[in-house]
Amino acid sequence: MKKLITNLFILTVGFSFAQNNPNPGYWQQHVDYKMNVNMDVKKYQYKGNQELAYTNNSPDTLKKVFFHLYNNAFQPGSAMDLRLQTIADPDKRMVRKFMKENKEVKESKISTLKPNEIGYLNVSNFKQNGMVAQTRVVGTVLEVTLPQAILPKSSTNFTLDFDGQVPLQIRRSGRNSEENVALSMTQWYPKMAEYDFEGWHADTYIAREFHGVWGNFDVNITIDKEYTIGSTGYLQNKNEIGKGYEDAGVVVKYPKKTKTLTWHFVAPNVHDFAWGADAEYIHDKIMGENDTELHFFYKNKKENIENWKKMQPKTAELLAYFNKHVGTYPYKQYSVIQGGDGGMEYAMCTLITGNRSYGSLVGVTAHEFAHSWFQHILATNESKHCWMDEGFTTFISDLAMNEILPPKEPESPFADSYSNYVFVANSGKEQPLTTHADRYDLNQSYGIGAYSKGEIFLAQLGYIIGQENLEKTIKKYYADYKFTHPTPNDIKRTAEKVSGANLDWYLNEWTQTTNTIDYSIKSVENNKITLERKGRMPMPIDVVVEYSNGDKEYFYIPNTLMRWEKPNPYTHLKRTVLNGWDWAHPTYTFETPKEKGGIKIIVIDPSNLMADVKKEDNVKYPKQP
């Protein structure tokens, strides 16, 4: 009874955060899953059933619903397969290389899969409130025509059976990874597509990101008793499992002769459910801040055990860092699970590759754990706004790593992102951040856009509105929009409310165009300095002048579009606030005090937080008279 009450409390607390989005008229859908799954570890096949309670909180009548069948992407001829064959720079994890006629050839790994190696997910016996529904499979999407329309502000029930085959490990989900992890069970079940203010998001699974419906999961997984599972959610029957939990002080009560065990997980208020399983997992647990259990599941491989042990207290430090600088992690558990093909975030857990150096292991854990805040609590539509997820995650995880595992040579934690962005901006291959994650011409352009330019959005915002305002913005954004689906306008409006600045120009220029920032010191005549805007994107400008007598002065040129002045970031310097620079004027001239004498050096943006794509003309040493 006590356990039941605890679970109900967790569900109630989790759901109480839902739909707290401050935008007037905001709504979001809700779905509760009950799933029973039987896994055949020899055939890598599984069967299951679902009961779903779906609530239509929209003002619209729904006559159809859609489900994702991600496994179907891992079949020869799928959209994912063809994309690998046609994109100029395919994901190296998903292709194999060989020599043909003295030339290196790249071939999609999916195209070579045999029938017993492919992935598939079949749905049958689909019913709505006991009535048979019409279904049709189109690639990785199940289209369902409903016998009863779902009216606004009403709920309905779905039941269905499904059977699947786990593909060979190629991307994120699969079996028998390169590190010999048996099962990486991600994107593995029929998952409802999201319906929001923009309509249905039933995208074909090509390679990239996701958008899911908030809800509660109650999942039973029956598997060979030799296997240990690390998963989304809270394990309800530790004393019946034993495997992997004996060292955690649990009294085991399961029958010794049983061939399989059923693992029962409950996950409140999440929008996905993932798990990994292997017969050789070591399972460790430590306690983090706010009584949060941190679990670690990794292969019993001698050369890696030391790094996994050392990484665990760093994970607790990461939890504390993100709690302090973003907001409190709302769940009481997080699991780091060896599996997958790199690192990928899921609700209350991540799957990462484990054969890594210590620094790499901490780094990938930092990034994937940070996703819990910027994707699994702030659930943006990362297919359309991947930069809000990947970029913001990179920003906060880089700051965290800089503190808990600082580099030997101090440098900006954002240095790599600025370098990557400048490269792609000058290459002519950049695409706007409004590009759908699957629609980029090059994987390189996607990666730099989502991760690097997305990170710079926040780092540069600190330059624009001040670091203190940036820190307040991130915390308020999290507090206001957690457990909802925030959009780009929401982070912009949050920064405006915190700072008082107008920032529509910034969101537009940085995310909806490929306009670049390029300022230069055009000329210096005695005490008269002329600056030039060469790029299309306007910015507020910081200029520090050092005079021949050694004195320094900071000149701040506001961007008139902001209708605002930022606080002085160089409090040790005298600041002179000049008249604003309107974007229509290509040049701007100002004068330094004559009594200061000659000018020794002029520097535009000493912080290097402004992403100027040609910094070589941002510094000038005028000739002395």
C-alpha positions, 0 to 999 in steps of 0.5 A: 500500500505504501508503494502504491501511495508513493507512486500515485504521489509521484504521478500527481506531482509530475502531472501538476507541472503540466500545462503551466505554460504562461502563454494565454490559450496554450494547450497540449495533448496528453497520453497515458501508456500501459504496455506489456512486452515479451522479449525473445533475446535469441531471436531479437524479437518482441511482442506486446500490447498497449492500452492508451488513454488519449486526451484531446486538449485542443480546440479541434475535432480529431478524425485521425491519429498517427503513430511513429513506427521508428523500427521500420526505418531500418529496412533496405529501401526505406527513406533513411536508407535512401537519404544515406545513399544520396547525402554528400556526407552521410553519418559515418556510423551508418555507412560502410566503406570498401574499395571498388575499382580502386575507388573508395565506395560508401554503402548504407549499412541499412541496404545490406541488412538481411530479413533476420537483421532488419528492424520492423514494428507491426501493429494489429488489432487496433481499436478505439473504445472497443471498435475496430479502427482503419489503419495504414502503414506508410514507412515509419508512420501508422495512419489511423482513421478513427471510428469515433471522432475525438471532440475537443476537451475529451478523452478516448481509449486505444488498444493495440497489439504489436510485434517487432524485430530489433535491427542490427545496431546502426543508429541509436537503437538496435542489437549487438552494438560495436561494444557488444551491448545486446539491446539498445531499446530506443524508439522501439514501441508504437509512439503517438505523434504529437498534435499541437497548435501547428497541427500533426507532426507525423514526420518520417523517421530519417535520422534526426530529432523528435517531438512527443506527447506528454504522459505517464508510462506503466511498462512491464518488460519480460526478458531472460532472467540473466539480463539486467535492464536500465530504463526510463522510470522507476522500477517497481519490483526490485525485490522480484528482480534481483539481477543487477540489484543485489549490490544495491541492498535489495532483498531478492525474493524471485524464484530461482528456477524461473527462466524469465523475469518481468521488470515493472517500470512507472514513468510519470509525465515524460514524453518517451520511454527507452531502455537498454539490456545486457547479460553482463551489465554492472549496475552501480547506484549513488545518491545525488542532490535532492535524494536523486538516485543516479544509476549506472549500467555498463559492461563488465569490461576490465579496461573500462570499469575504472573510468565508469567508477570515476565518472559517477561522482562527476555525474552527481556534480553535474546534477548539482550544476544544472540544478543551480544554473537551470532549475531543479531536476524534477524526477528522483532518478536518472540512469546512464546506460551503456548502449547505442552508437554515441550518446542519445538522450531519453526520458530519465536516462541516456544511452552512451557508448562506454569504451571511452577515455575518462574525459570523454565519458564525463563529457558525453554524460554531461551533454546527454544529462543536460538534455534532461533539462532542455529536451525532456523537461523543456520539450521543444519540437526539436525536429523544427527547432533543433538549435533550441535543444542541441544548442542550449544543451551544448551551452550549459554542458560546456559551462558545466565541464569547464567547472567540474573538469576544467581544461589544462589550458584555460580558454572560452568554453564556447571556443569550438562553437565559435570556430565552427560557426565562423567556418560554415558561415564563410563557406557558403554552405550555411542554412537558416536555423529554421531548416527542418533537422532532416532537410539540411543539405549536409550533415555538417551544416546541420551539426554546426547549425544545431550545436554550434550556432545554437550554443552561440545564440545564448552565449551571444545573448549574454553579450547583448543583454549582459551575463546576469540577465542571461542567467536570469533568462535561462532560469525563468525560461525553465521555470515558466515552460517546463513540462510544455513545448516552448517555441523560439518566441518563448525564449526571446520573450523571456529574455525581453521580460527579464532585461527590458530589451527589444530582441525580435531583431535578434531572433529573426536575424540569427535563426531565420536568416544566414545574415552574418555579423561583420564589423571593422575599424574603417579609419582613425583620424586623430581622435575620430574613429569610424566603424563600418558594418560589413555584414547584414546583421546589426549588433550593439557594439562594445569598443575599448580604446587604450590611450598612449598614456595607458588609460582605457575607456569603454565606449558602448554603441547601442543598437537602436532596434533594442530601445535599451542599453545593457549594463556595463560588463567592464566595471573597472573601466569608465564607460561612455554611452554613445548615440545608437547606431541605426541598422540602415547606416553602414558607418558610425563615427565617434570621437574620443576625448582630446585631452587623452592624447593619442590612441594606442589600440582600439578593440571591437568586442574584447569579450569575443562573444560577438560572432564576427565572421572576420575578426582580423579587422576588429583590432587597430593600432593607429599610427602615432603622430 
